[in-house]
């Protein structure tokens, strides 16, 4: 299994560090729920949990029938 700890997105044409789009945020959360994402802030760059970038997240694993949290096999 692949593991990612921290990512940063950089825009083209000199835009520097940019936050990932909504679709990318959801995909990152689905595959790497503990991921930290480097984003710009008023005081500089900071790393935040990917879940913090999606205030009303849909956690894919929570809605699968074969996961322990949904009564599936352990």
C-alpha positions as CSV (number, residue, x, y, z in Angstrom):
1,X,0.0,0.0,0.0
2,X,1.3,3.5,-0.8
3,X,1.5,6.1,1.8
4,X,1.7,9.8,1.5
5,X,2.3,12.1,4.5
6,X,2.3,15.7,3.1
7,X,1.6,17.3,-0.3
8,X,1.8,20.7,-1.8
9,X,0.1,22.0,-5.0
10,X,1.9,24.6,-7.1
11,X,0.2,26.7,-9.7
12,X,1.5,27.5,-13.1
13,X,2.6,30.9,-14.4
14,X,4.2,31.9,-11.1
15,X,1.1,31.5,-8.9
16,X,3.1,29.7,-6.2
17,X,1.4,27.4,-3.7
18,X,-2.3,27.0,-4.2
19,X,-4.9,24.9,-2.3
20,X,-6.1,21.8,-4.2
21,X,-9.5,22.0,-5.8
22,X,-12.6,20.4,-4.2
23,X,-12.5,17.2,-6.3
24,X,-8.8,16.7,-5.5
25,X,-9.5,17.3,-1.8
26,X,-12.1,14.6,-1.8
27,X,-9.9,12.2,-3.7
28,X,-7.0,12.8,-1.3
29,X,-9.3,12.3,1.7
30,X,-10.6,9.0,0.2
31,X,-7.1,7.6,-0.4
32,X,-5.0,9.3,2.3
33,X,-7.3,10.3,5.2
34,X,-4.3,11.3,7.4
35,X,-2.6,13.4,4.8
36,X,-1.4,16.9,5.6
37,X,-1.7,19.5,2.8
38,X,0.5,22.6,2.6
39,X,-1.7,25.7,1.9
40,X,-1.1,29.4,1.9
41,X,-2.3,31.5,4.8
42,X,-2.2,35.1,5.8
43,X,1.0,34.4,7.8
44,X,2.7,32.1,5.3
45,X,2.5,28.5,4.4
46,X,1.1,26.0,6.8
47,X,0.2,22.3,6.8
48,X,-3.3,21.3,7.6
49,X,-5.1,17.9,7.7
50,X,-6.9,17.2,4.4
51,X,-10.2,16.7,6.3
52,X,-10.0,20.3,7.5
53,X,-10.2,21.5,3.8
54,X,-13.6,19.8,3.5
55,X,-15.9,21.1,6.2
56,X,-18.7,18.7,5.3
57,X,-16.7,15.6,4.2
58,X,-18.0,12.5,2.7
59,X,-15.8,9.7,4.0
60,X,-16.0,7.0,1.3
61,X,-14.8,4.2,3.6
62,X,-17.7,4.9,6.1
63,X,-20.2,4.1,3.5
64,X,-18.9,0.8,2.3
65,X,-20.7,-2.4,3.3
66,X,-17.6,-4.4,3.9
67,X,-16.1,-2.0,6.6
68,X,-16.2,-2.8,10.3
69,X,-17.8,0.6,11.0
70,X,-20.8,-0.5,8.9
71,X,-21.3,-3.9,10.4
72,X,-19.2,-5.6,7.7
73,X,-16.4,-8.2,8.2
74,X,-13.6,-7.2,10.6
